[in-house]
Amino acid sequence: MSTPPEPQVPPGVALLEAVNELRAAETLMSNRARARMHLRAPDYQALQYIAAHDDAAEPARVKDLVPVLGITDAAATIIADRLEKRGLITRTQDPIDRRSRFLAPTDAARAELADVFGLFPREVRDVLNDVDQNDIATIRDLADRVRELLDRTAV
């Protein structure tokens, strides 16, 4: 009697399993990084967001943190206040809308983030840097399409 064939895992399930494993590893790394910086999870996420926008020359505002972190306007303001008090961000007046303030990381924040991301293993960077451009385009396209669907169906 022959053994039955192994059940085949649908490609979508295999992809979701891989994504979930990667997310779990990233969460562990982020938890270690924010612990080293002595930041609460939302403060760390906000600082990462602010730094990324600053890197892209796209100003971030307190109101931008609301949908990204899934918090209220008041909570976003409290987070920005804590980060500013710690010397990790600055607020500058928007020259067009004088009521609005731009958030930017300080040099101290950049140094701490660089130190924390020094924990990112060189081997991981090497693996990521070796990915073929065509594969990157395929992965990016897939991620964008799934994100768009999730955004449309989010309650």
Disulfide bonds with the S-S distance in Angstrom:
none
